[in-house]
């Protein structure tokens, strides 16, 4: 991958040319991703992404093996839908797909933080009840009594 400094070098015309190529590549990738999402069922399109289209072979990255299996099982119908969309929609005219290649690229997931239930000691519950009694008849006093009851 080219370094970002190469895009903004001193030779302005060369820099503009490289930048324009980079923008064209980004547009092509976005167009390919939209092409895939246009035909893929909701669950599959959310759990996969189109990577490249080379020599008619569309490479799809699935986020897990279950999605990859589903794509492989419905490969024929997805391919037919892609070809129909390619013929009907002028935006995707250049996307000639003859095959789908599926790769699994597992997305890392953050660990679920488990919250341990907090408990109050009996002395803390007694102090809360005393404070609620001092506050009199108020919503805060009701909430403090409820908190003390659950301790």
CORJO-V703885 format. One record per residue. N is the residue number from 0. RES is the residue in three letters. PSI is psi in radians with two decimals (* if undefined). D_FIRST is the distance of its C-alpha to the first C-alpha in whole Angstrom. Layout:
n->[N/N]
res->[RES/RES]
psi->[PSI/PSI]
d_first->[D_FIRST/D_FIRST]
This chain:
n->[0/1/2/3/4/5/6/7/8/9/10/11/12/13/14/15/16/17/18/19/20/21/22/23/24/25/26/27/28/29/30/31/32/33/34/35/36/37/38/39/40/41/42/43/44/45/46/47/48/49/50/51/52/53/54/55/56/57/58/59/60/61/62/63/64/65/66/67/68/69/70/71/72/73/74/75/76/77/78/79/80/81/82/83/84/85/86/87/88/89/90/91/92/93/94/95/96/97/98/99/100/101/102/103/104/105/106/107/108/109/110/111/112/113/114/115/116/117/118/119/120/121/122/123/124/125/126/127/128/129/130/131/132/133/134/135/136/137/138/139/140/141/142/143/144/145/146/147/148/149/150]
res->[UNK/UNK/UNK/UNK/UNK/UNK/UNK/UNK/UNK/UNK/UNK/UNK/UNK/UNK/UNK/UNK/UNK/UNK/UNK/UNK/UNK/UNK/UNK/UNK/UNK/UNK/UNK/UNK/UNK/UNK/UNK/UNK/UNK/UNK/UNK/UNK/UNK/UNK/UNK/UNK/UNK/UNK/UNK/UNK/UNK/UNK/UNK/UNK/UNK/UNK/UNK/UNK/UNK/UNK/UNK/UNK/UNK/UNK/UNK/UNK/UNK/UNK/UNK/UNK/UNK/UNK/UNK/UNK/UNK/UNK/UNK/UNK/UNK/UNK/UNK/UNK/UNK/UNK/UNK/UNK/UNK/UNK/UNK/UNK/UNK/UNK/UNK/UNK/UNK/UNK/UNK/UNK/UNK/UNK/UNK/UNK/UNK/UNK/UNK/UNK/UNK/UNK/UNK/UNK/UNK/UNK/UNK/UNK/UNK/UNK/UNK/UNK/UNK/UNK/UNK/UNK/UNK/UNK/UNK/UNK/UNK/UNK/UNK/UNK/UNK/UNK/UNK/UNK/UNK/UNK/UNK/UNK/UNK/UNK/UNK/UNK/UNK/UNK/UNK/UNK/UNK/UNK/UNK/UNK/UNK/UNK/UNK/UNK/UNK/UNK/UNK]
psi->[2.46/2.57/2.63/-0.52/-0.52/-0.47/-0.53/0.73/3.12/-0.53/1.78/-0.76/-0.67/-0.70/-0.76/-0.71/-0.78/-0.70/-0.73/-0.66/-0.70/-0.75/-0.70/-0.71/-0.73/-0.73/-0.73/-0.71/-0.74/-0.73/-0.73/-0.72/-0.73/-0.63/-0.78/-0.79/-0.41/-0.49/-0.39/2.43/2.72/-0.88/-0.63/-0.73/-0.52/-0.42/0.36/2.89/2.54/2.38/-0.94/2.81/1.81/2.23/0.67/-0.01/1.97/2.12/2.17/2.32/2.09/2.54/-0.27/2.97/-0.48/-0.75/-0.72/-0.72/-0.74/-0.71/-0.74/-0.65/-0.57/0.35/-0.80/-0.80/-0.64/-0.73/-0.73/-0.76/-0.68/-0.74/-0.66/-0.78/-0.67/-0.64/-0.64/-0.61/2.08/-0.37/-0.59/0.34/-0.65/-0.14/1.41/1.89/2.22/-0.15/2.76/2.23/2.25/2.28/2.59/2.19/1.72/2.28/2.32/2.46/2.47/2.56/2.46/2.22/2.16/2.21/2.14/2.38/2.37/2.47/2.66/2.57/2.88/-0.58/-0.63/-0.70/-0.71/-0.74/-0.70/-0.71/-0.68/-0.77/-0.70/-0.67/-0.69/-0.54/-0.40/-2.62/1.68/2.90/-0.58/-0.71/-0.71/-0.74/-0.68/-0.72/-0.69/-0.74/-0.71/-0.61/-0.57/-0.01/*]
d_first->[0/4/7/9/12/11/11/15/16/20/20/20/20/17/15/17/16/12/13/15/13/11/14/15/12/14/17/17/16/18/21/20/21/24/25/25/26/29/31/30/33/32/32/29/27/27/26/23/20/19/16/16/19/18/22/24/22/21/20/21/20/23/24/27/28/31/29/28/31/32/30/31/34/34/32/34/35/32/31/34/33/30/31/34/32/30/33/35/32/31/28/27/28/25/24/26/26/28/27/25/23/23/21/22/20/22/22/23/27/28/31/34/36/40/43/46/49/51/54/57/60/63/64/61/62/66/64/63/66/68/65/66/69/69/67/70/69/65/62/61/64/63/60/60/63/61/58/61/62/59/59]
